[in-house]
Amino acid sequence: MAHTLSGVRNIRRNEKSRLRNKTVKSALRTQMKKVLTSVGKKDKDASKRELQEAYRLLDKAVAKGVIHRNNASRHKSRLSVRVAALG
């Protein structure tokens, strides 16, 4: 337990942001799995649609400070390579 009032407030704030970050990351992982699933099914249109949604979620996560911009850039690059391989 925290010793000071500011420490207690920090613990409370950190818990709120942890839960918020958890939901953002979970949605992000789910969307990336959807892209990979549609790539696995060789569905070009669905893959492109899912990729655009993944881009949107990655950009939002960066803006919220949930993930680093280089991390988002790496994921975007790897997903786009997979989708582009469909032809």
MIFITI-461344 format. One record per residue: chain; x, y, z of N, C-alpha, C in turn. Coordinates in steps of 0.2 Angstrom, whole numbers, always signed. Layout:
MIFITI-461344
mol | n.X | n.Y | n.Z | ca.X | ca.Y | ca.Z | c.X | c.Y | c.Z
A | X | Y | Z | X | Y | Z | X | Y | Z .
...
***
This chain:
MIFITI-461344
mol | n.X | n.Y | n.Z | ca.X | ca.Y | ca.Z | c.X | c.Y | c.Z
A | +4 | -6 | +0 | +0 | +0 | +0 | +4 | +6 | +0 .
A | +2 | +11 | -3 | +6 | +18 | -4 | +6 | +21 | +3 .
A | +11 | +25 | +4 | +12 | +29 | +10 | +10 | +36 | +10 .
A | +9 | +38 | +4 | +7 | +45 | +3 | +0 | +46 | +0 .
A | -3 | +51 | +0 | -9 | +52 | -3 | -8 | +52 | -11 .
A | -3 | +55 | -13 | -1 | +56 | -20 | +0 | +48 | -23 .
A | +3 | +44 | -19 | +4 | +37 | -21 | -2 | +34 | -22 .
A | -7 | +35 | -17 | -13 | +32 | -18 | -17 | +34 | -24 .
A | -16 | +40 | -26 | -19 | +43 | -32 | -16 | +40 | -38 .
A | -9 | +39 | -38 | -6 | +36 | -43 | -8 | +29 | -44 .
A | -9 | +25 | -39 | -11 | +18 | -40 | -18 | +18 | -43 .
A | -22 | +22 | -41 | -29 | +22 | -44 | -29 | +24 | -51 .
A | -25 | +29 | -53 | -24 | +31 | -60 | -21 | +26 | -64 .
A | -16 | +22 | -62 | -12 | +17 | -65 | -17 | +11 | -67 .
A | -21 | +10 | -62 | -26 | +4 | -63 | -31 | +6 | -68 .
A | -33 | +12 | -69 | -38 | +14 | -74 | -35 | +14 | -81 .
A | -29 | +16 | -81 | -25 | +16 | -88 | -23 | +9 | -90 .
A | -22 | +5 | -85 | -20 | -2 | -86 | -26 | -6 | -90 .
A | -32 | -4 | -87 | -38 | -7 | -89 | -40 | -5 | -96 .
A | -39 | +2 | -97 | -40 | +5 | -104 | -35 | +2 | -109 .
A | -29 | +2 | -107 | -24 | -1 | -112 | -25 | -8 | -113 .
A | -28 | -12 | -109 | -29 | -19 | -110 | -35 | -20 | -115 .
A | -40 | -16 | -115 | -45 | -17 | -120 | -43 | -15 | -127 .
A | -39 | -9 | -127 | -36 | -7 | -133 | -32 | -12 | -136 .
A | -27 | -15 | -132 | -23 | -20 | -135 | -27 | -27 | -137 .
A | -32 | -28 | -133 | -36 | -34 | -135 | -39 | -33 | -142 .
A | -42 | -28 | -143 | -46 | -26 | -149 | -41 | -26 | -155 .
A | -35 | -24 | -153 | -29 | -23 | -158 | -27 | -30 | -160 .
A | -26 | -35 | -156 | -24 | -42 | -157 | -29 | -45 | -161 .
A | -36 | -44 | -159 | -41 | -48 | -162 | -41 | -46 | -169 .
A | -41 | -39 | -171 | -41 | -37 | -178 | -35 | -39 | -182 .
A | -29 | -40 | -179 | -24 | -43 | -183 | -25 | -50 | -184 .
A | -28 | -54 | -180 | -29 | -61 | -181 | -34 | -61 | -187 .
A | -39 | -57 | -187 | -44 | -57 | -192 | -41 | -56 | -199 .
A | -36 | -51 | -199 | -32 | -50 | -205 | -29 | -57 | -207 .
A | -25 | -60 | -203 | -21 | -66 | -204 | -26 | -72 | -206 .
A | -32 | -72 | -203 | -37 | -77 | -205 | -39 | -76 | -212 .
A | -41 | -70 | -214 | -43 | -69 | -221 | -38 | -70 | -226 .
A | -32 | -68 | -224 | -26 | -70 | -228 | -25 | -78 | -229 .
A | -26 | -81 | -224 | -26 | -88 | -224 | -31 | -91 | -228 .
A | -37 | -88 | -229 | -43 | -90 | -233 | -42 | -88 | -240 .
A | -37 | -84 | -242 | -35 | -81 | -248 | -41 | -77 | -251 .
A | -44 | -73 | -246 | -49 | -69 | -248 | -46 | -62 | -248 .
A | -45 | -59 | -254 | -42 | -53 | -256 | -46 | -47 | -253 .
A | -52 | -47 | -255 | -56 | -41 | -253 | -57 | -40 | -245 .
A | -58 | -46 | -242 | -59 | -46 | -235 | -53 | -44 | -231 .
A | -47 | -47 | -234 | -40 | -45 | -231 | -39 | -38 | -231 .
A | -41 | -34 | -237 | -39 | -27 | -238 | -44 | -23 | -233 .
A | -50 | -25 | -232 | -55 | -22 | -228 | -52 | -23 | -221 .
A | -50 | -29 | -219 | -48 | -30 | -212 | -41 | -26 | -211 .
A | -37 | -26 | -216 | -31 | -22 | -215 | -32 | -15 | -214 .
A | -37 | -12 | -217 | -38 | -5 | -216 | -41 | -4 | -209 .
A | -45 | -8 | -206 | -47 | -8 | -199 | -41 | -9 | -194 .
A | -37 | -13 | -196 | -31 | -14 | -192 | -27 | -8 | -192 .
A | -26 | -5 | -197 | -22 | +2 | -198 | -25 | +7 | -193 .
A | -32 | +7 | -193 | -35 | +12 | -189 | -34 | +11 | -182 .
A | -35 | +5 | -180 | -34 | +3 | -173 | -27 | +4 | -171 .
A | -22 | +2 | -175 | -15 | +3 | -173 | -13 | +11 | -172 .
A | -16 | +15 | -177 | -15 | +22 | -176 | -18 | +25 | -170 .
A | -24 | +23 | -168 | -27 | +25 | -162 | -23 | +23 | -156 .
A | -21 | +17 | -156 | -17 | +14 | -150 | -11 | +19 | -149 .
A | -7 | +21 | -155 | -2 | +25 | -154 | -3 | +32 | -152 .
A | -9 | +35 | -154 | -11 | +41 | -152 | -13 | +41 | -144 .
A | -15 | +35 | -142 | -17 | +35 | -135 | -11 | +33 | -130 .
A | -5 | +32 | -134 | +1 | +30 | -130 | +1 | +23 | -127 .
A | -3 | +19 | -130 | -4 | +12 | -128 | +2 | +8 | -131 .
A | +4 | +9 | -137 | +10 | +6 | -140 | +14 | +11 | -143 .
A | +21 | +9 | -144 | +25 | +14 | -147 | +24 | +14 | -155 .
A | +26 | +20 | -158 | +24 | +21 | -165 | +28 | +16 | -169 .
A | +34 | +14 | -167 | +38 | +9 | -171 | +35 | +2 | -171 .
A | +32 | +1 | -165 | +29 | -6 | -164 | +23 | -6 | -169 .
A | +19 | +0 | -170 | +13 | +0 | -174 | +16 | -1 | -181 .
A | +21 | +3 | -183 | +24 | +3 | -190 | +26 | -4 | -192 .
A | +29 | -8 | -187 | +31 | -14 | -189 | +25 | -19 | -190 .
A | +20 | -18 | -186 | +14 | -23 | -187 | +11 | -21 | -194 .
A | +10 | -14 | -195 | +7 | -12 | -202 | +11 | -15 | -208 .
A | +18 | -15 | -207 | +22 | -17 | -213 | +21 | -25 | -214 .
A | +22 | -28 | -208 | +21 | -36 | -209 | +14 | -38 | -211 .
A | +9 | -35 | -209 | +2 | -37 | -211 | +1 | -35 | -219 .
A | +4 | -29 | -221 | +3 | -27 | -228 | +7 | -31 | -232 .
A | +13 | -34 | -230 | +16 | -39 | -234 | +12 | -45 | -235 .
A | +9 | -47 | -230 | +5 | -53 | -231 | -1 | -52 | -236 .
A | -4 | -47 | -235 | -10 | -45 | -239 | -8 | -44 | -246 .
A | -2 | -41 | -247 | +1 | -40 | -254 | +3 | -46 | -258 .
A | +4 | -51 | -254 | +7 | -57 | -257 | +1 | -61 | -260 .
A | -5 | -59 | -258 | -11 | -62 | -261 | -12 | -60 | -269 .
A | -9 | -55 | -271 | -9 | -53 | -278 | -13 | -48 | -279 .
***
